[in-house]
Amino acid sequence: MNQQQTSTESTKNQVKAELQIEQLINSIRTELFDIRNEAQAQRFEIENQRNELMKKSKGIVYPLIFFVLSLRNMYYE
């Protein structure tokens, strides 16, 4: 192999390696994008569940307070 062939082969290998790196980077970007979207969807779901639990707890707490107060009033009568 002469010097020109070696140089051409080296350039081809470098271009091939750069293309593989670019494809890998694009693949990683796509995967990160998908992971971010999934995380955002999970955060949204968790927030909705938290809000539902807050509503339910408020629905339980107020009747419980009134019940305790009525028991207290009965005790002190």
Backbone atoms as SQL, in Angstrom:
CREATE TABLE atoms (id INTEGER PRIMARY KEY, chain TEXT, resi INTEGER, resn TEXT, atom TEXT, x REAL, y REAL, z REAL);
INSERT INTO atoms VALUES
  (1, 'A', 1, 'MET', 'N', 0.848, -1.177, 0.000),
  (2, 'A', 1, 'MET', 'CA', 0.000, 0.000, 0.000),
  (3, 'A', 1, 'MET', 'C', 0.896, 1.244, 0.000),
  (4, 'A', 2, 'ASN', 'N', 0.584, 2.169, -0.884),
  (5, 'A', 2, 'ASN', 'CA', 1.396, 3.385, -0.890),
  (6, 'A', 2, 'ASN', 'C', 0.818, 4.414, 0.072),
  (7, 'A', 3, 'GLN', 'N', 1.488, 5.531, 0.175),
  (8, 'A', 3, 'GLN', 'CA', 1.113, 6.548, 1.159),
  (9, 'A', 3, 'GLN', 'C', -0.260, 7.143, 0.848),
  (10, 'A', 4, 'GLN', 'N', -0.574, 7.341, -0.420),
  (11, 'A', 4, 'GLN', 'CA', -1.867, 7.916, -0.800),
  (12, 'A', 4, 'GLN', 'C', -3.003, 6.957, -0.452),
  (13, 'A', 5, 'GLN', 'N', -2.816, 5.677, -0.704),
  (14, 'A', 5, 'GLN', 'CA', -3.848, 4.687, -0.364),
  (15, 'A', 5, 'GLN', 'C', -4.043, 4.622, 1.147),
  (16, 'A', 6, 'THR', 'N', -2.935, 4.668, 1.881),
  (17, 'A', 6, 'THR', 'CA', -3.010, 4.644, 3.344),
  (18, 'A', 6, 'THR', 'C', -3.749, 5.867, 3.862),
  (19, 'A', 7, 'SER', 'N', -3.458, 7.026, 3.285),
  (20, 'A', 7, 'SER', 'CA', -4.117, 8.267, 3.687),
  (21, 'A', 7, 'SER', 'C', -5.609, 8.215, 3.366),
  (22, 'A', 8, 'THR', 'N', -5.954, 7.704, 2.188),
  (23, 'A', 8, 'THR', 'CA', -7.359, 7.580, 1.789),
  (24, 'A', 8, 'THR', 'C', -8.095, 6.615, 2.708),
  (25, 'A', 9, 'GLU', 'N', -7.478, 5.499, 3.006),
  (26, 'A', 9, 'GLU', 'CA', -8.081, 4.503, 3.905),
  (27, 'A', 9, 'GLU', 'C', -8.269, 5.086, 5.301),
  (28, 'A', 10, 'SER', 'N', -7.283, 5.828, 5.754),
  (29, 'A', 10, 'SER', 'CA', -7.359, 6.463, 7.070),
  (30, 'A', 10, 'SER', 'C', -8.505, 7.470, 7.114),
  (31, 'A', 11, 'THR', 'N', -8.659, 8.253, 6.054),
  (32, 'A', 11, 'THR', 'CA', -9.749, 9.231, 5.984),
  (33, 'A', 11, 'THR', 'C', -11.101, 8.530, 5.974),
  (34, 'A', 12, 'LYS', 'N', -11.222, 7.451, 5.214),
  (35, 'A', 12, 'LYS', 'CA', -12.476, 6.679, 5.178),
  (36, 'A', 12, 'LYS', 'C', -12.821, 6.147, 6.568),
  (37, 'A', 13, 'ASN', 'N', -11.818, 5.608, 7.251),
  (38, 'A', 13, 'ASN', 'CA', -12.052, 5.070, 8.596),
  (39, 'A', 13, 'ASN', 'C', -12.452, 6.169, 9.569),
  (40, 'A', 14, 'GLN', 'N', -11.826, 7.341, 9.430),
  (41, 'A', 14, 'GLN', 'CA', -12.161, 8.460, 10.307),
  (42, 'A', 14, 'GLN', 'C', -13.594, 8.916, 10.062),
  (43, 'A', 15, 'VAL', 'N', -13.982, 9.032, 8.793),
  (44, 'A', 15, 'VAL', 'CA', -15.351, 9.441, 8.450),
  (45, 'A', 15, 'VAL', 'C', -16.351, 8.410, 8.969),
  (46, 'A', 16, 'LYS', 'N', -16.025, 7.144, 8.810),
  (47, 'A', 16, 'LYS', 'CA', -16.900, 6.071, 9.298),
  (48, 'A', 16, 'LYS', 'C', -17.045, 6.151, 10.818),
  (49, 'A', 17, 'ALA', 'N', -15.938, 6.371, 11.515),
  (50, 'A', 17, 'ALA', 'CA', -15.980, 6.475, 12.977),
  (51, 'A', 17, 'ALA', 'C', -16.790, 7.691, 13.410),
  (52, 'A', 18, 'GLU', 'N', -16.614, 8.818, 12.722),
  (53, 'A', 18, 'GLU', 'CA', -17.375, 10.028, 13.057),
  (54, 'A', 18, 'GLU', 'C', -18.864, 9.812, 12.831),
  (55, 'A', 19, 'LEU', 'N', -19.213, 9.108, 11.760),
  (56, 'A', 19, 'LEU', 'CA', -20.617, 8.805, 11.483),
  (57, 'A', 19, 'LEU', 'C', -21.207, 7.911, 12.573),
  (58, 'A', 20, 'GLN', 'N', -20.457, 6.922, 13.009),
  (59, 'A', 20, 'GLN', 'CA', -20.927, 6.042, 14.083),
  (60, 'A', 20, 'GLN', 'C', -21.123, 6.828, 15.379),
  (61, 'A', 21, 'ILE', 'N', -20.193, 7.735, 15.668),
  (62, 'A', 21, 'ILE', 'CA', -20.318, 8.566, 16.876),
  (63, 'A', 21, 'ILE', 'C', -21.550, 9.455, 16.773),
  (64, 'A', 22, 'GLU', 'N', -21.764, 10.047, 15.609),
  (65, 'A', 22, 'GLU', 'CA', -22.933, 10.902, 15.407),
  (66, 'A', 22, 'GLU', 'C', -24.227, 10.109, 15.574),
  (67, 'A', 23, 'GLN', 'N', -24.268, 8.899, 15.042),
  (68, 'A', 23, 'GLN', 'CA', -25.453, 8.048, 15.192),
  (69, 'A', 23, 'GLN', 'C', -25.682, 7.690, 16.656),
  (70, 'A', 24, 'LEU', 'N', -24.606, 7.407, 17.368),
  (71, 'A', 24, 'LEU', 'CA', -24.719, 7.090, 18.790),
  (72, 'A', 24, 'LEU', 'C', -25.235, 8.293, 19.574),
  (73, 'A', 25, 'ILE', 'N', -24.698, 9.471, 19.267),
  (74, 'A', 25, 'ILE', 'CA', -25.154, 10.695, 19.941),
  (75, 'A', 25, 'ILE', 'C', -26.635, 10.925, 19.672),
  (76, 'A', 26, 'ASN', 'N', -27.060, 10.761, 18.429),
  (77, 'A', 26, 'ASN', 'CA', -28.483, 10.944, 18.095),
  (78, 'A', 26, 'ASN', 'C', -29.358, 9.919, 18.803),
  (79, 'A', 27, 'SER', 'N', -28.876, 8.708, 18.903),
  (80, 'A', 27, 'SER', 'CA', -29.611, 7.663, 19.613),
  (81, 'A', 27, 'SER', 'C', -29.755, 8.016, 21.093),
  (82, 'A', 28, 'ILE', 'N', -28.677, 8.505, 21.690),
  (83, 'A', 28, 'ILE', 'CA', -28.712, 8.896, 23.103),
  (84, 'A', 28, 'ILE', 'C', -29.649, 10.079, 23.302),
  (85, 'A', 29, 'ARG', 'N', -29.614, 11.041, 22.395),
  (86, 'A', 29, 'ARG', 'CA', -30.520, 12.201, 22.497),
  (87, 'A', 29, 'ARG', 'C', -31.976, 11.757, 22.445),
  (88, 'A', 30, 'THR', 'N', -32.273, 10.853, 21.526),
  (89, 'A', 30, 'THR', 'CA', -33.642, 10.344, 21.406),
  (90, 'A', 30, 'THR', 'C', -34.066, 9.631, 22.685),
  (91, 'A', 31, 'GLU', 'N', -33.170, 8.827, 23.223),
  (92, 'A', 31, 'GLU', 'CA', -33.477, 8.101, 24.456),
  (93, 'A', 31, 'GLU', 'C', -33.687, 9.068, 25.623),
  (94, 'A', 32, 'LEU', 'N', -32.842, 10.087, 25.723),
  (95, 'A', 32, 'LEU', 'CA', -33.007, 11.085, 26.784),
  (96, 'A', 32, 'LEU', 'C', -34.323, 11.840, 26.637),
  (97, 'A', 33, 'PHE', 'N', -34.692, 12.169, 25.420),
  (98, 'A', 33, 'PHE', 'CA', -35.958, 12.846, 25.163),
  (99, 'A', 33, 'PHE', 'C', -37.124, 11.981, 25.629),
  (100, 'A', 34, 'ASP', 'N', -37.076, 10.692, 25.287),
  (101, 'A', 34, 'ASP', 'CA', -38.125, 9.761, 25.713),
  (102, 'A', 34, 'ASP', 'C', -38.177, 9.639, 27.233),
  (103, 'A', 35, 'ILE', 'N', -37.009, 9.581, 27.866),
  (104, 'A', 35, 'ILE', 'CA', -36.952, 9.471, 29.332),
  (105, 'A', 35, 'ILE', 'C', -37.524, 10.727, 29.980),
  (106, 'A', 36, 'ARG', 'N', -37.182, 11.895, 29.442),
  (107, 'A', 36, 'ARG', 'CA', -37.726, 13.154, 29.985),
  (108, 'A', 36, 'ARG', 'C', -39.244, 13.185, 29.866),
  (109, 'A', 37, 'ASN', 'N', -39.751, 12.765, 28.714),
  (110, 'A', 37, 'ASN', 'CA', -41.207, 12.739, 28.527),
  (111, 'A', 37, 'ASN', 'C', -41.875, 11.779, 29.504),
  (112, 'A', 38, 'GLU', 'N', -41.273, 10.625, 29.706),
  (113, 'A', 38, 'GLU', 'CA', -41.821, 9.649, 30.653),
  (114, 'A', 38, 'GLU', 'C', -41.788, 10.205, 32.075),
  (115, 'A', 39, 'ALA', 'N', -40.692, 10.851, 32.435),
  (116, 'A', 39, 'ALA', 'CA', -40.582, 11.444, 33.776),
  (117, 'A', 39, 'ALA', 'C', -41.629, 12.533, 33.968),
  (118, 'A', 40, 'GLN', 'N', -41.845, 13.341, 32.944),
  (119, 'A', 40, 'GLN', 'CA', -42.849, 14.394, 33.030),
  (120, 'A', 40, 'GLN', 'C', -44.245, 13.794, 33.189),
  (121, 'A', 41, 'ALA', 'N', -44.539, 12.743, 32.456),
  (122, 'A', 41, 'ALA', 'CA', -45.840, 12.078, 32.571),
  (123, 'A', 41, 'ALA', 'C', -46.020, 11.491, 33.967),
  (124, 'A', 42, 'GLN', 'N', -44.963, 10.900, 34.513),
  (125, 'A', 42, 'GLN', 'CA', -45.041, 10.331, 35.860),
  (126, 'A', 42, 'GLN', 'C', -45.222, 11.428, 36.907),
  (127, 'A', 43, 'ARG', 'N', -44.514, 12.552, 36.746),
  (128, 'A', 43, 'ARG', 'CA', -44.691, 13.675, 37.679),
  (129, 'A', 43, 'ARG', 'C', -46.128, 14.172, 37.648),
  (130, 'A', 44, 'PHE', 'N', -46.685, 14.281, 36.449),
  (131, 'A', 44, 'PHE', 'CA', -48.063, 14.728, 36.296),
  (132, 'A', 44, 'PHE', 'C', -49.019, 13.765, 36.991),
  (133, 'A', 45, 'GLU', 'N', -48.805, 12.470, 36.803),
  (134, 'A', 45, 'GLU', 'CA', -49.654, 11.459, 37.434),
  (135, 'A', 45, 'GLU', 'C', -49.525, 11.506, 38.955),
  (136, 'A', 46, 'ILE', 'N', -48.313, 11.642, 39.446),
  (137, 'A', 46, 'ILE', 'CA', -48.084, 11.718, 40.895),
  (138, 'A', 46, 'ILE', 'C', -48.763, 12.954, 41.473),
  (139, 'A', 47, 'GLU', 'N', -48.657, 14.074, 40.768),
  (140, 'A', 47, 'GLU', 'CA', -49.304, 15.301, 41.239),
  (141, 'A', 47, 'GLU', 'C', -50.819, 15.132, 41.286),
  (142, 'A', 48, 'ASN', 'N', -51.387, 14.491, 40.274),
  (143, 'A', 48, 'ASN', 'CA', -52.832, 14.240, 40.275),
  (144, 'A', 48, 'ASN', 'C', -53.238, 13.338, 41.440),
  (145, 'A', 49, 'GLN', 'N', -52.450, 12.294, 41.692),
  (146, 'A', 49, 'GLN', 'CA', -52.747, 11.399, 42.811),
  (147, 'A', 49, 'GLN', 'C', -52.643, 12.139, 44.142),
  (148, 'A', 50, 'ARG', 'N', -51.630, 12.987, 44.262),
  (149, 'A', 50, 'ARG', 'CA', -51.458, 13.767, 45.493),
  (150, 'A', 50, 'ARG', 'C', -52.659, 14.680, 45.709),
  (151, 'A', 51, 'ASN', 'N', -53.101, 15.344, 44.643),
  (152, 'A', 51, 'ASN', 'CA', -54.259, 16.229, 44.757),
  (153, 'A', 51, 'ASN', 'C', -55.514, 15.460, 45.154),
  (154, 'A', 52, 'GLU', 'N', -55.695, 14.277, 44.582),
  (155, 'A', 52, 'GLU', 'CA', -56.845, 13.450, 44.947),
  (156, 'A', 52, 'GLU', 'C', -56.785, 13.041, 46.419),
  (157, 'A', 53, 'LEU', 'N', -55.605, 12.651, 46.876),
  (158, 'A', 53, 'LEU', 'CA', -55.453, 12.271, 48.285),
  (159, 'A', 53, 'LEU', 'C', -55.703, 13.458, 49.213),
  (160, 'A', 54, 'MET', 'N', -55.272, 14.644, 48.792),
  (161, 'A', 54, 'MET', 'CA', -55.524, 15.843, 49.601),
  (162, 'A', 54, 'MET', 'C', -57.028, 16.095, 49.722),
  (163, 'A', 55, 'LYS', 'N', -57.744, 15.950, 48.600),
  (164, 'A', 55, 'LYS', 'CA', -59.196, 16.142, 48.628),
  (165, 'A', 55, 'LYS', 'C', -59.854, 15.122, 49.549),
  (166, 'A', 56, 'LYS', 'N', -59.427, 13.858, 49.432),
  (167, 'A', 56, 'LYS', 'CA', -60.009, 12.809, 50.271),
  (168, 'A', 56, 'LYS', 'C', -59.697, 13.048, 51.739),
  (169, 'A', 57, 'SER', 'N', -58.475, 13.467, 52.027),
  (170, 'A', 57, 'SER', 'CA', -58.107, 13.681, 53.430),
  (171, 'A', 57, 'SER', 'C', -58.901, 14.839, 54.019),
  (172, 'A', 58, 'LYS', 'N', -59.130, 15.879, 53.211),
  (173, 'A', 58, 'LYS', 'CA', -59.951, 16.990, 53.706),
  (174, 'A', 58, 'LYS', 'C', -61.372, 16.512, 53.958),
  (175, 'A', 59, 'GLY', 'N', -61.862, 15.633, 53.099),
  (176, 'A', 59, 'GLY', 'CA', -63.204, 15.092, 53.276),
  (177, 'A', 59, 'GLY', 'C', -63.320, 14.246, 54.525),
  (178, 'A', 60, 'ILE', 'N', -62.221, 13.682, 54.982),
  (179, 'A', 60, 'ILE', 'CA', -62.223, 12.852, 56.187),
  (180, 'A', 60, 'ILE', 'C', -61.925, 13.682, 57.428),
  (181, 'A', 61, 'VAL', 'N', -61.027, 14.641, 57.311),
  (182, 'A', 61, 'VAL', 'CA', -60.572, 15.407, 58.474),
  (183, 'A', 61, 'VAL', 'C', -61.697, 16.233, 59.081),
  (184, 'A', 62, 'TYR', 'N', -62.461, 16.954, 58.262),
  (185, 'A', 62, 'TYR', 'CA', -63.487, 17.827, 58.818),
  (186, 'A', 62, 'TYR', 'C', -64.574, 17.056, 59.564),
  (187, 'A', 63, 'PRO', 'N', -65.108, 15.985, 59.015),
  (188, 'A', 63, 'PRO', 'CA', -66.075, 15.211, 59.806),
  (189, 'A', 63, 'PRO', 'C', -65.453, 14.645, 61.086),
  (190, 'A', 64, 'LEU', 'N', -64.204, 14.262, 61.018),
  (191, 'A', 64, 'LEU', 'CA', -63.523, 13.741, 62.200),
  (192, 'A', 64, 'LEU', 'C', -63.389, 14.820, 63.271),
  (193, 'A', 65, 'ILE', 'N', -63.058, 16.039, 62.865),
  (194, 'A', 65, 'ILE', 'CA', -62.958, 17.151, 63.824),
  (195, 'A', 65, 'ILE', 'C', -64.306, 17.390, 64.490),
  (196, 'A', 66, 'PHE', 'N', -65.374, 17.425, 63.690),
  (197, 'A', 66, 'PHE', 'CA', -66.703, 17.642, 64.268),
  (198, 'A', 66, 'PHE', 'C', -67.089, 16.503, 65.205),
  (199, 'A', 67, 'PHE', 'N', -66.731, 15.294, 64.852),
  (200, 'A', 67, 'PHE', 'CA', -67.014, 14.144, 65.705),
  (201, 'A', 67, 'PHE', 'C', -66.279, 14.274, 67.036),
  (202, 'A', 68, 'VAL', 'N', -65.002, 14.613, 66.979),
  (203, 'A', 68, 'VAL', 'CA', -64.210, 14.769, 68.207),
  (204, 'A', 68, 'VAL', 'C', -64.770, 15.900, 69.058),
  (205, 'A', 69, 'LEU', 'N', -65.147, 16.996, 68.419),
  (206, 'A', 69, 'LEU', 'CA', -65.718, 18.116, 69.176),
  (207, 'A', 69, 'LEU', 'C', -67.044, 17.727, 69.822),
  (208, 'A', 70, 'SER', 'N', -67.851, 16.960, 69.108),
  (209, 'A', 70, 'SER', 'CA', -69.129, 16.546, 69.698),
  (210, 'A', 70, 'SER', 'C', -68.902, 15.585, 70.859),
  (211, 'A', 71, 'LEU', 'N', -67.906, 14.704, 70.748),
  (212, 'A', 71, 'LEU', 'CA', -67.575, 13.822, 71.871),
  (213, 'A', 71, 'LEU', 'C', -67.080, 14.631, 73.063),
  (214, 'A', 72, 'ARG', 'N', -66.272, 15.621, 72.766),
  (215, 'A', 72, 'ARG', 'CA', -65.741, 16.477, 73.833),
  (216, 'A', 72, 'ARG', 'C', -66.880, 17.216, 74.534),
  (217, 'A', 73, 'ASN', 'N', -67.822, 17.727, 73.744),
  (218, 'A', 73, 'ASN', 'CA', -68.964, 18.433, 74.328),
  (219, 'A', 73, 'ASN', 'C', -69.808, 17.489, 75.177),
  (220, 'A', 74, 'MET', 'N', -69.974, 16.246, 74.724),
  (221, 'A', 74, 'MET', 'CA', -70.731, 15.268, 75.499),
  (222, 'A', 74, 'MET', 'C', -70.013, 14.962, 76.809),
  (223, 'A', 75, 'TYR', 'N', -68.707, 14.905, 76.759),
  (224, 'A', 75, 'TYR', 'CA', -67.918, 14.577, 77.941),
  (225, 'A', 75, 'TYR', 'C', -68.017, 15.685, 78.988),
  (226, 'A', 76, 'TYR', 'N', -68.040, 16.933, 78.537),
  (227, 'A', 76, 'TYR', 'CA', -68.056, 18.060, 79.467),
  (228, 'A', 76, 'TYR', 'C', -69.456, 18.450, 79.902),
  (229, 'A', 77, 'GLU', 'N', -70.485, 17.817, 79.366),
  (230, 'A', 77, 'GLU', 'CA', -71.851, 18.165, 79.777),
  (231, 'A', 77, 'GLU', 'C', -72.224, 17.522, 81.077);
